Amino acid sequence: MTKRKDRGYKKSNNKPKSQPKGKSKNFKANPNNRPQQSKKGVTAEFTCRGLSSEGKGLIEWEGKQLEVANLLPGEKAEVQIIKKGRYFNAELKRLIQTSDDRVQPPFKDHESGGCQIQHMKYEAQARFKQKVVDNLMKPFGKAKPIITMDHPFDYRNKNVMTFGLNKKRQIISGLYAPNSHRIIPMDGSIIHDQKADKIIQTVTQLAKSFKLQPYDEDTGQGFLRHVMVKVGKQSGEIMVVLVAASPMFKGKNNFIKALRKDHPEITTILLNINNRNDSMVLGEQEKVLFGKGTIIDTLCGLEFEISAKSFYQINPVQTEKLYSRAIELADLSGEETVVDAYCGIGTIGLVASQKAGNVIGIELNKGAVRDAIRNSKRNGIKNARFYQADAGEFMVQMAKHNDHVDVVFMDPPRSGSDEAFLSSLAKLKPKRIVYVSCNPETQVRDLKYLSKNGYKVEEIQPVDMFPQTSHIEAVTLLTRK
């Protein structure tokens, strides 16, 4: 996903070029294919047998199945295997014979683990994701063909980079390497908005010029922690959030002036204060340095006001396809009472309100509820109400009061729903449940529970919300038996 800053990164709209099938030019034959033992482990030749659910190549070694990043089925490669405690780490060293499904990605560095499958042709990515969903959903029926993206690049509307120092004590920005706090310097990614990438590069250069020292988690010293850029893909509005450990921003006015001079397209700039020692990017306190503090974007014909802390779908192009399919599955006639659980800033509930009788949105986050109410007023929607509450507890109370509900939309986090929520859903007894999931593995677990408690899975629709990554979204319709 990443490209080192010293490699002369240049963004391009062109798709990655296919790599011809055959032997790699830099491959040196290993006589008799004998494993080479060294202090760094064993190096040997392998043929990839398939892919894991995360898109890693599978090889067999001494009766064990090991995963190798950046390897495709049928490819022959030289792999180094190192034992780390009870586990084995397998690393691709050299490709010997390549697959027809391989493309040469513009970013050779896979350290950040973000674009796990950017080395696959997009058609191959779609086949891989379809197979993952098909295998997971076998107990419930056959999934529909995956909904793909016409231009599977530059789609992210939110980018976050972290600041730190390299070994030469120079300021860098990038992403953490997996399972570590080591920052991998980045200039951009094929899935990032290009304007956002350029703004982050400028912020990094200005941080050096203004001597804004990165925050050090070990010492508690320093100022700048992260930069977050949000882009309204339809509106063109751009928000820049500087996340700092302290509100004392020396040279603030000149910094903002310099940033806006290079990027007049920026419509608002905020300073967010995060003095915690955890993995959360944003803190509670924020101050508007320029503009109105929010941006507007359009989704499914509705306008949404987005704040720094608002959850808004990362890929709006595919979100419109996802929501359209979800509402189609809900089969709304204009009379139904609809519950939007985990409603966030109200996106799917407000879109559904145009075809429903009334919508009840439930969200635990107080700020998100405020955003949802503001968005309903902005769009003149009068048949949607939003409540700050635990969705499960709220639905239990609805069931106790014999409230009638026709459809429930649920879009839980990657961990899925807990049994308390699913139990309350079964007690409420809606006619239809439309389950939107960003993790089909936890969705399958929840579908098993609902299947045992009065519901039948009618339709399964995978959607590719995150091209170049191994993540898959799936919408499932359940009807009451």
C-alpha positions as CSV (number, residue, x, y, z in Angstrom):
1,M,0.0,0.0,0.0
2,T,2.8,2.4,0.8
3,K,5.7,3.9,-1.0
4,R,8.8,5.2,0.7
5,K,9.3,8.9,0.5
6,D,12.8,8.5,-1.0
7,R,11.5,6.6,-4.0
8,G,10.2,9.7,-5.9
9,Y,6.5,9.0,-5.5
10,K,4.2,10.3,-8.3
11,K,0.5,9.8,-8.3
12,S,-1.2,8.5,-11.4
13,N,-4.8,7.8,-12.4
14,N,-3.6,4.9,-14.6
15,K,-4.4,1.4,-13.4
16,P,-1.4,-0.8,-12.5
17,K,0.1,-2.7,-15.4
18,S,-0.2,-6.4,-15.8
19,Q,2.9,-8.4,-15.0
20,P,3.6,-11.1,-17.7
21,K,3.5,-14.7,-16.6
22,G,6.9,-16.4,-16.4
23,K,10.1,-16.4,-14.5
24,S,11.3,-13.4,-12.5
25,K,14.4,-11.7,-14.0
26,N,16.2,-11.6,-10.7
27,F,15.6,-15.3,-9.8
28,K,18.6,-17.5,-9.2
29,A,17.9,-21.2,-9.4
30,N,18.3,-23.2,-6.2
31,P,19.9,-26.5,-7.4
32,N,17.7,-29.5,-6.7
33,N,15.2,-27.2,-4.9
34,R,17.0,-27.9,-1.6
35,P,16.0,-25.8,1.4
36,Q,18.7,-23.4,2.4
37,Q,19.3,-23.3,6.2
38,S,20.6,-20.1,7.9
39,K,20.5,-18.3,11.2
40,K,17.5,-16.4,9.7
41,G,15.6,-19.6,9.1
42,V,14.9,-21.8,6.1
43,T,14.5,-20.6,2.5
44,A,12.9,-22.9,0.0
45,E,10.7,-22.9,-3.2
46,F,7.0,-23.3,-2.8
47,T,3.9,-23.3,-5.0
48,C,0.9,-21.3,-3.7
49,R,-2.1,-23.6,-3.1
50,G,-4.8,-20.9,-2.4
51,L,-5.7,-17.8,-0.5
52,S,-6.6,-17.2,3.1
53,S,-9.6,-15.1,4.0
54,E,-7.2,-12.1,4.3
55,G,-5.9,-12.6,0.8
56,K,-2.6,-14.1,1.8
57,G,-1.1,-17.0,-0.2
58,L,-1.1,-20.4,1.4
59,I,1.8,-22.8,1.3
60,E,2.5,-26.1,3.0
61,W,5.7,-26.8,4.9
62,E,6.4,-29.8,7.1
63,G,2.8,-30.5,7.5
64,K,1.9,-27.0,8.4
65,Q,-0.1,-24.5,6.3
66,L,1.6,-21.1,6.3
67,E,0.4,-17.7,5.0
68,V,2.5,-15.5,2.7
69,A,1.6,-11.9,1.9
70,N,1.7,-10.8,-1.8
71,L,1.5,-14.4,-3.2
72,L,-1.2,-15.7,-5.6
73,P,-2.5,-19.2,-6.3
74,G,-0.4,-21.2,-8.7
75,E,2.6,-18.9,-8.3
76,K,6.0,-20.4,-7.6
77,A,8.2,-18.5,-5.2
78,E,11.2,-18.5,-2.9
79,V,10.0,-18.1,0.7
80,Q,11.9,-17.6,3.9
81,I,10.4,-19.3,7.0
82,I,11.5,-18.1,10.4
83,K,10.3,-19.6,13.7
84,K,9.1,-17.1,16.2
85,G,8.2,-18.8,19.5
86,R,5.4,-21.2,18.8
87,Y,4.6,-19.7,15.4
88,F,6.2,-19.5,12.0
89,N,6.6,-16.4,9.9
90,A,6.7,-16.9,6.1
91,E,8.1,-14.0,3.9
92,L,8.1,-13.8,0.1
93,K,11.7,-13.4,-1.0
94,R,11.5,-13.9,-4.8
95,L,8.9,-14.7,-7.4
96,I,9.8,-17.5,-9.7
97,Q,6.7,-17.9,-11.8
98,T,3.8,-15.5,-11.7
99,S,0.1,-15.7,-12.2
100,D,-2.0,-14.2,-15.0
101,D,-4.0,-12.5,-12.2
102,R,-1.0,-10.5,-11.0
103,V,-0.5,-6.8,-11.6
104,Q,2.5,-4.7,-10.7
105,P,1.2,-2.4,-7.9
106,P,2.5,1.2,-7.9
107,F,3.4,0.7,-4.2
108,K,5.9,-2.1,-3.6
109,D,6.0,-1.7,0.1
110,H,3.4,-4.0,1.9
111,E,4.6,-3.2,5.4
112,S,1.6,-1.1,6.5
113,G,-0.8,-4.0,5.6
114,G,-3.4,-1.6,4.2
115,C,-3.8,-2.6,0.6
116,Q,-3.4,-6.3,1.1
117,I,-4.5,-7.4,-2.4
118,Q,-3.4,-4.5,-4.6
119,H,-1.1,-7.0,-6.5
120,M,-4.3,-8.7,-7.9
121,K,-6.2,-7.7,-11.0
122,Y,-9.5,-6.2,-9.9
123,E,-11.4,-9.0,-11.6
124,A,-9.4,-11.5,-9.5
125,Q,-10.1,-9.4,-6.3
126,A,-13.8,-9.7,-7.0
127,R,-13.6,-13.5,-7.5
128,F,-11.6,-13.9,-4.3
129,K,-14.2,-11.9,-2.3
130,Q,-17.1,-13.7,-3.8
131,K,-15.5,-17.0,-2.8
132,V,-15.0,-15.9,0.7
133,V,-18.6,-14.9,1.1
134,D,-19.9,-18.0,-0.7
135,N,-17.9,-20.3,1.7
136,L,-19.0,-18.4,4.8
137,M,-22.7,-18.3,3.8
138,K,-23.1,-21.9,2.7
139,P,-25.4,-22.7,5.7
140,F,-27.8,-20.0,4.6
141,G,-27.8,-20.3,0.8
142,K,-26.1,-19.0,-2.3
143,A,-24.9,-15.4,-2.3
144,K,-25.7,-13.0,-5.2
145,P,-22.8,-11.8,-7.4
146,I,-20.7,-9.2,-5.7
147,I,-21.4,-5.6,-6.6
148,T,-18.1,-4.2,-7.8
149,M,-16.7,-0.7,-8.4
150,D,-16.2,0.9,-11.8
151,H,-13.1,2.9,-10.7
152,P,-11.6,1.0,-7.8
153,F,-9.0,3.7,-6.9
154,D,-8.8,7.0,-5.1
155,Y,-12.1,6.3,-3.3
156,R,-11.4,7.1,0.4
157,N,-12.9,10.3,1.7
158,K,-11.0,10.2,4.9
159,N,-7.2,9.9,5.4
160,V,-5.4,9.9,8.7
161,M,-1.6,10.0,9.1
162,T,0.6,9.8,12.2
163,F,3.6,12.0,12.9
164,G,7.0,10.9,14.3
165,L,10.7,11.1,13.9
166,N,12.9,8.7,11.9
167,K,16.4,7.5,12.9
168,K,17.9,10.8,11.7
169,R,15.5,12.7,14.0
170,Q,13.6,14.1,10.9
171,I,9.8,14.7,11.0
172,I,7.9,12.0,9.1
173,S,4.2,11.1,8.6
174,G,2.7,7.8,7.7
175,L,1.0,4.7,9.0
176,Y,2.0,2.3,11.8
177,A,3.4,-1.0,10.7
178,P,1.1,-3.9,11.8
179,N,1.2,-4.7,15.5
180,S,3.8,-2.0,16.2
181,H,4.3,1.7,16.8
182,R,6.9,2.0,14.1
183,I,5.8,4.6,11.5
184,I,6.1,3.7,7.8
185,P,6.6,7.0,5.9
186,M,4.0,7.4,3.2
187,D,3.4,9.9,0.4
188,G,0.1,8.4,-0.7
189,S,-1.9,5.4,-1.7
190,I,-3.9,4.2,-4.7
191,I,-7.1,4.2,-2.5
192,H,-6.6,7.7,-1.0
193,D,-8.1,10.9,-2.4
194,Q,-5.2,12.5,-4.2
195,K,-6.0,16.0,-2.9
196,A,-5.9,14.7,0.6
197,D,-2.6,13.1,0.1
198,K,-1.1,16.3,-1.2
199,I,-2.5,18.3,1.7
200,I,-0.9,15.8,4.2
201,Q,2.4,16.1,2.4
202,T,2.2,19.9,2.7
203,V,1.3,19.7,6.5
204,T,4.4,17.4,6.9
205,Q,6.7,19.9,5.2
206,L,5.2,22.8,7.2
207,A,5.7,20.9,10.4
208,K,9.4,20.8,9.6
209,S,9.5,24.5,8.7
210,F,7.6,25.6,11.8
211,K,9.5,23.1,14.0
212,L,6.3,21.4,15.3
213,Q,7.8,18.5,17.1
214,P,5.9,15.2,16.8
215,Y,4.4,13.8,20.1
216,D,6.4,11.0,21.7
217,E,4.2,8.6,23.5
218,D,7.1,7.3,25.7
219,T,8.3,10.6,27.0
220,G,5.0,12.5,26.7
221,Q,6.8,15.3,25.0
222,G,6.1,17.0,21.6
223,F,3.1,18.6,20.0
224,L,1.8,17.1,16.7
225,R,0.2,13.6,16.8
226,H,-1.9,13.2,13.6
227,V,-3.5,14.9,10.7
228,M,-6.9,13.9,9.4
229,V,-8.3,15.1,6.1
230,K,-12.0,14.6,5.1
231,V,-13.2,15.3,1.6
232,G,-16.8,15.8,0.4
233,K,-16.6,13.8,-2.8
234,Q,-19.7,15.4,-4.3
235,S,-19.4,18.9,-2.7
236,G,-15.6,19.3,-3.1
237,E,-15.4,20.7,0.5
238,I,-12.3,19.7,2.5
239,M,-11.7,19.5,6.2
240,V,-8.2,19.4,7.8
241,V,-7.9,18.3,11.4
242,L,-4.6,18.8,13.2
243,V,-4.5,16.5,16.2
244,A,-2.1,17.8,18.9
245,A,-1.2,16.9,22.5
246,S,-1.6,20.5,23.7
247,P,-3.7,23.6,22.7
248,M,-0.5,25.7,22.7
249,F,0.0,26.1,18.9
250,K,3.0,28.4,18.3
251,G,2.9,30.1,15.0
252,K,-0.7,29.0,14.5
253,N,-1.8,32.0,12.3
254,N,1.2,31.8,10.0
255,F,0.9,28.0,9.7
256,I,-2.8,28.3,8.7
257,K,-2.0,31.0,6.2
258,A,0.8,29.0,4.6
259,L,-1.4,25.8,4.4
260,R,-4.3,27.8,2.8
261,K,-1.9,29.5,0.3
262,D,-0.8,26.1,-1.0
263,H,-4.3,24.6,-0.8
264,P,-7.0,27.2,-1.3
265,E,-9.5,24.3,-1.8
266,I,-9.5,23.7,2.0
267,T,-12.8,25.0,3.4
268,T,-12.2,24.4,7.2
269,I,-9.3,23.7,9.6
270,L,-9.6,22.4,13.2
271,L,-7.3,21.8,16.1
272,N,-8.2,18.7,18.1
273,I,-6.6,18.2,21.5
274,N,-5.7,14.6,22.4
275,N,-3.6,14.2,25.5
276,R,-4.6,10.6,26.2
277,N,-2.2,7.6,26.0
278,D,-4.4,5.2,24.0
279,S,-5.0,4.3,20.3
280,M,-7.8,6.8,19.8
281,V,-6.9,9.4,17.1
282,L,-9.2,12.2,18.3
283,G,-9.6,13.8,21.7
284,E,-12.7,15.4,23.2
285,Q,-11.6,19.1,22.9
286,E,-11.5,20.8,19.5
287,K,-11.2,24.4,18.2
288,V,-12.1,25.7,14.8
289,L,-9.1,27.6,13.3
290,F,-10.7,28.4,9.9
291,G,-14.1,28.0,8.3
292,K,-17.3,26.7,9.9
293,G,-15.8,23.5,11.4
294,T,-17.9,21.0,9.3
295,I,-18.2,20.0,5.6
296,I,-21.2,19.0,3.6
297,D,-21.5,16.1,1.2
298,T,-24.4,14.5,-0.8
299,L,-25.3,10.8,-0.5
300,C,-28.3,9.2,-2.2
301,G,-29.7,12.7,-3.0
302,L,-29.5,13.9,0.6
303,E,-27.1,16.5,2.1
304,F,-25.1,15.4,5.2
305,E,-23.2,17.8,7.5
306,I,-20.0,16.0,8.6
307,S,-18.0,17.0,11.7
308,A,-14.5,15.8,12.6
309,K,-16.0,13.0,14.8
310,S,-18.8,12.0,12.5
311,F,-18.8,8.4,11.2
312,Y,-19.5,8.7,7.5
313,Q,-19.0,5.8,5.1
314,I,-15.4,5.8,3.6
315,N,-16.5,5.0,0.0
316,P,-19.5,7.1,-0.9
317,V,-19.8,5.7,-4.5
318,Q,-20.2,2.2,-3.2
319,T,-22.2,3.3,-0.2
320,E,-25.0,4.5,-2.6
321,K,-25.0,1.1,-4.2
322,L,-25.0,-0.6,-0.8
323,Y,-27.9,1.6,0.6
324,S,-29.9,1.2,-2.5
325,R,-29.7,-2.5,-2.3
326,A,-30.4,-2.6,1.4
327,I,-33.6,-0.5,1.0
328,E,-34.6,-2.6,-2.0
329,L,-34.4,-5.7,0.2
330,A,-36.4,-3.9,2.9
331,D,-39.3,-3.8,0.4
332,L,-40.7,-0.5,1.8
333,S,-44.2,0.7,0.6
334,G,-44.4,4.0,2.5
335,E,-46.4,2.7,5.4
336,E,-43.8,0.8,7.5
337,T,-42.3,1.7,10.8
338,V,-38.5,1.3,10.5
339,V,-35.8,1.1,13.2
340,D,-32.3,2.1,12.3
341,A,-30.1,0.5,14.9
342,Y,-26.5,1.8,15.2
343,C,-27.7,4.7,13.2
344,G,-24.6,7.0,13.5
345,I,-25.3,10.3,11.9
346,G,-28.5,8.9,10.4
347,T,-27.4,8.1,6.8
348,I,-29.3,4.9,6.0
349,G,-32.3,5.8,8.2
350,L,-32.7,9.2,6.5
351,V,-32.4,7.6,3.0
352,A,-35.0,5.0,4.0
353,S,-37.3,7.6,5.4
354,Q,-38.2,8.7,1.8
355,K,-39.9,5.3,1.3
356,A,-41.1,4.5,4.9
357,G,-43.9,5.6,7.1
358,N,-41.7,6.6,9.9
359,V,-38.1,5.9,11.0
360,I,-36.7,5.5,14.6
361,G,-32.9,6.0,14.8
362,I,-31.0,4.7,17.8
363,E,-27.4,5.6,18.6
364,L,-25.3,5.5,21.8
365,N,-23.0,8.3,20.7
366,K,-24.5,11.7,21.8
367,G,-22.6,13.7,19.1
368,A,-23.7,11.4,16.3
369,V,-27.4,11.8,17.5
370,R,-27.0,15.6,17.3
371,D,-25.6,15.2,13.8
372,A,-28.5,12.9,12.8
373,I,-31.1,15.4,14.1
374,R,-29.3,18.3,12.3
375,N,-29.2,16.3,9.1
376,S,-32.9,15.4,9.2
377,K,-33.7,19.2,9.6
378,R,-31.3,20.1,6.8
379,N,-33.2,17.8,4.4
380,G,-36.6,18.7,5.6
381,I,-37.4,15.1,6.8
382,K,-40.2,15.0,9.3
383,N,-40.9,11.3,9.6
384,A,-37.5,10.4,11.3
385,R,-36.8,10.6,15.1
386,F,-33.4,9.9,16.7
387,Y,-32.7,8.8,20.2
388,Q,-29.5,8.5,22.3
389,A,-29.7,5.0,23.8
390,D,-28.3,1.5,23.7
391,A,-30.1,0.0,20.7
392,G,-30.7,-3.4,22.5
393,E,-32.2,-1.9,25.6
394,F,-34.3,0.5,23.6
395,M,-35.8,-2.3,21.5
396,V,-36.5,-4.4,24.7
397,Q,-38.5,-1.4,26.0
398,M,-40.3,-1.2,22.6
399,A,-41.2,-4.9,22.9
400,K,-42.5,-4.4,26.4
401,H,-44.8,-1.7,25.2
402,N,-46.0,-3.8,22.3
403,D,-44.7,-1.3,19.8
404,H,-45.1,-2.5,16.2
405,V,-42.0,-2.5,14.0
406,D,-41.9,-3.7,10.4
407,V,-38.3,-3.4,9.5
408,V,-35.0,-3.1,11.4
409,F,-31.8,-2.0,9.7
410,M,-28.7,-3.0,11.6
411,D,-25.1,-2.0,10.7
412,P,-22.9,-3.1,13.7
413,P,-19.1,-2.6,14.0
414,R,-16.7,-5.3,12.8
415,S,-17.2,-7.3,16.0
416,G,-20.8,-7.8,15.1
417,S,-23.7,-7.7,17.5
418,D,-23.8,-9.1,21.0
419,E,-26.3,-11.7,22.2
420,A,-28.2,-9.0,24.3
421,F,-28.9,-7.0,21.1
422,L,-29.9,-10.0,19.1
423,S,-32.1,-11.2,21.9
424,S,-33.9,-7.9,22.0
425,L,-34.3,-8.0,18.2
426,A,-36.0,-11.4,18.5
427,K,-38.3,-10.1,21.2
428,L,-39.3,-7.1,19.1
429,K,-40.2,-9.5,16.2
430,P,-39.9,-7.2,13.1
431,K,-41.2,-8.7,9.9
432,R,-37.8,-8.1,8.1
433,I,-34.3,-7.5,9.3
434,V,-31.7,-6.0,6.9
435,Y,-28.3,-6.8,8.3
436,V,-25.4,-4.7,6.8
437,S,-22.0,-6.1,7.8
438,C,-18.4,-5.0,7.3
439,N,-17.3,-8.4,8.6
440,P,-19.1,-11.5,7.1
441,E,-17.4,-13.8,9.7
442,T,-19.1,-12.2,12.6
443,Q,-22.3,-11.7,10.5
444,V,-22.4,-15.5,10.0
445,R,-22.3,-16.0,13.8
446,D,-25.2,-13.5,14.3
447,L,-27.2,-15.1,11.5
448,K,-27.0,-18.5,13.2
449,Y,-28.4,-17.0,16.4
450,L,-31.3,-15.3,14.5
451,S,-32.0,-18.4,12.5
452,K,-32.5,-20.3,15.8
453,N,-34.8,-17.5,17.0
454,G,-37.5,-17.2,14.5
455,Y,-35.8,-15.8,11.3
456,K,-34.8,-17.2,7.9
457,V,-32.1,-15.8,5.7
458,E,-33.7,-14.9,2.3
459,E,-30.9,-13.1,0.4
460,I,-27.2,-12.4,0.7
461,Q,-25.6,-9.6,-1.3
462,P,-21.9,-8.9,-1.1
463,V,-20.6,-5.4,-2.0
464,D,-17.0,-4.4,-2.6
465,M,-16.7,-1.3,-0.5
466,F,-13.0,-1.5,-0.1
467,P,-11.2,-2.4,-3.4
468,Q,-7.4,-3.3,-3.1
469,T,-8.1,-4.6,0.5
470,S,-9.3,-7.9,1.8
471,H,-12.3,-6.4,3.5
472,I,-15.8,-7.3,2.3
473,E,-19.3,-5.8,3.0
474,A,-22.4,-8.0,2.9
475,V,-26.1,-7.1,3.1
476,T,-28.4,-9.9,4.3
477,L,-32.2,-10.0,4.3
478,L,-33.9,-12.0,7.1
479,T,-37.7,-12.6,7.3
480,R,-39.7,-13.8,10.3
481,K,-40.7,-17.4,9.9
